[in-house]
Amino acid sequence: MKKTLGFILKIVAAAMAVAAVACAVAAFWDQIMDLIDTVMDKLEEKRADKCFQPAEYDDYDDSIM
């Protein structure tokens, strides 16, 4: 009986912990999305900076003149 009661209490505690995490995510959803947007914008900036770096021999390109 004691083992069964302990097992049930562990299940209830785990369910309450999951519910607490779900409530915290729901409460702070806008802040979480703002953080994700900020991180994604910074990653896009880094990728764009790498794509638009001048080539090593652009100074010697004769087709520009």
PyMOL commands that set and color helices and strands:
alter all, ss='L'
color gray80, all
select helices_A, chain A and resi 2-27+29-51+58-60+62-64
alter helices_A, ss='H'
color red, helices_A
deselect
rebuild
show_as cartoon
